[in-house]
Amino acid sequence: MTTMSAPSVPSTPFTPTSYDTAGADTIELPRPTRPAADRRSTGLVLDATRLWTGGLATAAVAALVALVGTLVIRALVAYLPVGEAAARTFTATGAGVLCLLAAVAALAATGLAHLLLVSTPEPLSYLGWIIGLSTAAAVVLPLLGTLPLFASLATAVLNLTIGLALGSLVVDAAGAAFRPAAR
């Protein structure tokens, strides 16, 4: 029959280090810190050309979303009994103005993205919040006006669709606008 011996114990006693948390079973190691806004430490630089071409493409998409949305609403107005006042709300001139405003909003969001990317920590978080709250205001604003109910709801839904398209595309373009730094 064999007997087992006790495990060997080191001859030097345990000395607590600065990482010891008063005898706890876990040891916390210091974590390396790097500021999130310092993109130079990751070797990435902002490619403004790529950002602004993405912004121009977003402007085209936003204008097309406004155009298609207006055409869909005009088709619904033609077949639904919504009243003459609601039908007059969605004219060709109104569609053109909405397309222009959507494109300008996309370019303004791109300019804001550029400003945030070069000046703030976590710029995409701020950009998302700003675009989201602006979209919420654009959705609520028609509901507070004197338009007929159908026209107000249709405009609110169209503004929401434009805002969602604009927000997702500008944030994606801003995130993809970085390239490796030349060494």
Secondary structure, DSSP 4 states (H G I P E B T S, - for coil): ---PPPPP--SSPP---TTB-TT-S-BPPPPP---TT-GGGGTEEE-HHHHHHHHHHHHHHHHHHHHHHHHHHHHHHHHS---HHHHHHS-HHHHHHHHHHHHHHHHHHHHHHHHHHHHSSSHHHHHHHHHHHHHHHHHHHHHHSSS-HHHHHHHHHHHHHHHHHHHHHHHHHHHT-EEEPP-
